[in-house]
Every structure is written in structure tokens, then in C-alpha cells.
Amino acid sequence: MGIKSFMGKRAEPEKPAEVPILVRDYMTSDLVTFRENENIMDVMEKLIKHGISGGCVVNEKNELLGIISEGDCMKQISDSRYYNMPMADLTVGKRMNCKVETIDGNMNVMDAAKKFIELKFRRFPIVENGKLIGQISQRDVLYAALKLKGQNWHH
């Protein structure tokens, strides 16, 4: 009688773990937001306190109205000095950028990277059903690229 070789059931080949690749998987949803009637000095304090370079301006329904950035605040400082005007009564609504480009939360994060490069923006809000649900920054895309290292970038 010969020796029989028994290997048992053949194991399924291991699949690499799926790594999320959508903007919504890397966006920040706990945002520091601003109001249109907020004082520009308060905005500067919040930017410094939270270590951020800008944020979304929303109304009471959390609908996106614009974006205010460090650059917008810097312009205000410069204008106030040039025209010798106080900054205490200036509001976000007078300095915010109202022409806001948004990104779809279901966009591939690497396509978002391309949009960052093309438009030279530092952040994009994500709006769903008319409401602000998050924001993605260049740093969030860098984080995604590190997590996706070695993965197929075109899911």
C-alpha cells in the first residue's frame, strides 16, 4: 500500500485589506466654523487657538456661506493699517470668500489631490444635501496617501 498525501482543503489566497479611498473617509467632520456677523478679531483668536489656517462660514442651518482664511485676515490687517482704521467692528462677512469650491464626499481622495494642485487651495468643504458635513485639507490627502501606500490608487 502506497503513502497517500493529504493536504486538506486549499486555503483561499489572502487578499490585501481594503483601504478606504473616498474623500469622506479622510475628511474632518468636527469643524471649527464661523458666522457671517462674527468679529474678525475673534476669528484670528480662534485660528490661533485651534492651530488652523482657515474655516468655513455657515449660517444657523449649517449651510455653507463662504470661507475665511489667515490670508483674508492678513489683508484686513494691512488695509486697516493703510487706511488707519480700527479692526474692532469688522465682520467675517466683509472679508470671507463667497465663491467656494466644494468637493463631493464620494470623490476618490487621489482625484481630490489633483484638484488641490490645479486650484491651489488649502482646503475644500464637503457639502451634502445643502449642509456642510466636513472639510478636507491638503494634510488629510497626505495622510490618505500614506495609508494607501502600496495599494491600487484607482478603486
C-alpha positions in Angstrom: 0.0 0.0 0.0 1.4 3.4 -1.0 1.6 6.6 1.0 -1.2 9.0 0.4 -0.5 12.7 0.5 -3.3 14.7 2.2 -3.0 18.4 2.2 -6.5 19.2 3.3 -8.7 22.0 2.0 -6.8 24.5 -0.1 -6.7 27.9 1.7 -8.0 30.9 0.0 -5.3 33.3 -1.1 -5.0 36.2 1.3 -6.5 39.4 -0.1 -4.9 42.7 0.9 -7.2 44.6 3.4 -9.3 47.2 1.6 -8.1 50.7 2.4 -10.8 53.4 2.2 -10.1 55.8 -0.7 -13.0 58.2 -0.6 -12.8 61.8 0.5 -15.4 61.2 3.2 -13.1 58.6 4.7 -10.4 61.2 5.3 -12.4 64.5 5.8 -12.6 66.2 9.1 -16.2 66.4 10.3 -15.6 68.1 13.7 -15.0 71.6 12.3 -14.3 75.0 13.8 -16.8 77.2 11.9 -17.5 80.9 11.7 -20.6 83.1 11.4 -21.0 85.9 8.9 -21.5 88.5 11.7 -18.5 87.3 13.8 -15.8 89.9 14.5 -12.6 89.5 12.5 -10.5 89.7 15.7 -12.4 86.8 17.2 -11.7 84.8 14.0 -8.0 85.5 14.4 -8.1 84.3 18.0 -9.9 81.1 17.0 -7.5 80.4 14.2 -4.5 80.7 16.5 -6.2 78.8 19.4 -7.1 75.8 17.2 -4.0 75.9 15.1 -5.9 76.1 11.8 -5.3 78.3 8.8 -9.0 78.9 7.9 -12.5 77.7 8.2 -16.0 77.5 6.7 -18.6 80.3 7.3 -22.0 78.8 7.9 -25.5 80.1 8.8 -27.7 78.8 11.6 -28.9 75.9 9.3 -25.3 74.8 8.8 -25.4 75.9 5.1 -22.1 77.0 3.6 -21.8 80.7 3.0 -18.1 81.1 2.4 -14.6 80.5 3.7 -12.4 82.8 5.9 -8.6 82.2 6.0 -5.5 83.6 7.6 -4.8 85.3 4.2 -8.2 87.1 4.5 -7.3 88.3 8.0 -3.9 89.4 6.8 -5.5 91.5 4.1 -7.7 93.1 6.7 -4.7 93.9 9.0 -2.9 95.5 6.0 -5.9 97.5 4.9 -6.7 98.7 8.4 -3.1 99.9 8.8 -3.0 101.5 5.4 -6.3 103.4 5.9 -5.7 103.9 9.6 -9.0 102.3 10.5 -9.9 100.2 13.6 -10.5 96.5 13.1 -12.8 96.0 16.1 -16.1 96.5 14.1 -15.1 94.4 11.1 -17.0 91.2 10.5 -16.3 87.9 8.7 -19.0 88.7 6.1 -16.9 91.6 4.8 -13.7 89.5 4.4 -14.8 86.0 3.6 -14.5 84.4 0.2 -18.1 83.7 -1.1 -17.0 81.9 -4.2 -16.4 78.5 -2.6 -15.3 75.4 -4.5 -16.5 72.2 -2.8 -15.6 68.5 -3.2 -18.0 65.6 -3.3 -17.5 63.2 -0.3 -17.7 60.3 -2.7 -14.8 61.5 -4.8 -11.6 59.4 -4.8 -9.1 61.1 -2.5 -6.4 61.0 -5.1 -8.7 62.9 -7.6 -9.1 65.4 -4.8 -5.3 65.7 -4.7 -5.3 66.7 -8.3 -8.0 69.3 -7.6 -5.8 70.8 -4.8 -2.9 71.1 -7.2 -5.0 72.6 -10.1 -6.8 75.2 -8.0 -4.0 75.8 -5.5 -6.4 75.7 -2.5 -5.5 74.5 1.0 -8.9 73.1 2.0 -12.3 72.2 0.4 -15.6 72.0 2.2 -17.8 68.9 1.7 -21.5 69.7 1.4 -24.3 67.1 1.3 -28.0 67.9 0.9 -27.2 71.6 1.2 -25.4 71.2 4.6 -21.8 71.4 5.5 -20.7 67.9 6.6 -16.9 68.2 6.6 -13.8 69.6 5.1 -10.7 68.0 3.5 -7.3 69.7 3.7 -4.0 69.0 1.9 -2.8 67.4 5.1 -5.8 64.9 5.0 -4.8 63.9 1.5 -1.2 63.4 2.6 -2.4 61.2 5.4 -4.6 59.2 2.9 -1.6 58.7 0.6 0.5 57.3 3.5 -2.3 54.8 4.3 -2.7 53.9 0.7 1.0 53.3 0.2 1.4 50.1 -1.9 -2.3 49.9 -2.7 -4.1 50.3 -6.0 -4.9 54.0 -6.2 -7.7 53.6 -8.8 -10.6 51.9 -6.9 
